[in-house]
Amino acid sequence: MSNILRGLLQAVDEQLCSPQTAYVKFAFDRLVQLGMSDAQSREEIADCLGEELDAMLNEQRPFNEKNYKDLLNSLPWGEEPLSANDLENL
């Protein structure tokens, strides 16, 4: 595991315990309810944190909590489920 990922996961663990970031715990619980493991859920949240930190550095701006919340609300990332129309093209 890279030092960057280790640091992001540590930050996620701290956010999961903090009342100031209850929205992170909400996202974690939602992902677990969807069937993700605890570790996978933490990694998905760490990906969101990393995305926001990258944007912050690239755009030379402060951390944007709203963007971070939006990223968390968009989880899980990945392929969209197939619709009935998609199945016709298989």
C-alpha positions in Angstrom: 0.0 0.0 0.0 1.4 3.4 -0.9 2.1 6.1 1.6 -0.5 8.3 -0.1 -3.3 5.7 0.2 -2.2 4.9 3.8 -2.5 8.6 4.6 -5.9 9.0 2.9 -7.3 6.0 4.8 -6.0 7.4 8.1 -7.8 10.6 7.3 -11.0 8.7 6.4 -10.8 6.8 9.7 -10.5 10.1 11.6 -13.4 11.6 9.7 -15.5 8.5 10.4 -15.1 9.2 14.2 -15.5 13.0 14.0 -18.9 14.7 14.6 -17.8 17.5 12.2 -17.8 15.0 9.4 -20.9 12.9 10.1 -21.6 13.0 6.3 -18.6 10.7 5.9 -20.0 8.1 8.3 -23.3 8.4 6.5 -21.7 7.6 3.2 -19.7 4.8 4.7 -22.9 3.2 6.2 -24.7 3.6 2.9 -21.9 1.8 1.0 -21.9 -1.0 3.6 -25.6 -1.4 3.2 -25.1 -1.7 -0.5 -23.0 -4.7 0.1 -19.5 -3.3 0.2 -17.0 -4.5 2.8 -15.8 -2.0 5.4 -12.3 -1.9 3.7 -13.8 -1.4 0.3 -16.1 1.4 1.6 -13.2 3.1 3.3 -11.2 2.9 0.0 -14.1 4.4 -2.0 -14.2 7.3 0.4 -10.5 7.7 0.3 -10.8 7.9 -3.5 -13.2 10.9 -3.1 -10.9 12.6 -0.6 -8.0 12.1 -3.0 -10.0 13.5 -5.9 -10.8 16.6 -3.9 -7.2 17.0 -2.8 -6.0 16.7 -6.4 -8.5 19.3 -7.5 -7.5 21.6 -4.6 -3.8 21.4 -5.7 -4.4 21.7 -9.4 -6.7 24.7 -9.0 -4.7 26.2 -6.2 -7.7 26.6 -3.9 -8.7 25.7 -0.4 -10.5 22.4 0.3 -14.1 22.5 -0.8 -16.3 20.6 1.6 -19.3 20.8 -0.7 -17.4 19.2 -3.6 -16.2 16.4 -1.2 -19.8 15.8 -0.1 -21.0 15.7 -3.7 -18.3 13.1 -4.5 -19.3 11.0 -1.5 -23.0 11.2 -2.6 -22.1 10.0 -6.0 -20.6 6.7 -4.7 -20.4 4.0 -5.6 -18.4 4.7 -8.7 -18.2 2.2 -11.4 -20.3 0.9 -14.2 -24.0 1.7 -14.3 -26.3 -1.3 -14.1 -27.6 -2.6 -17.4 -31.0 -1.4 -18.4 -33.5 -3.6 -20.4 -32.4 -1.8 -23.6 -28.8 -2.6 -22.9 -29.6 -6.3 -22.6 -31.0 -6.3 -26.2 -27.6 -5.3 -27.6 -25.7 -8.2 -26.0 
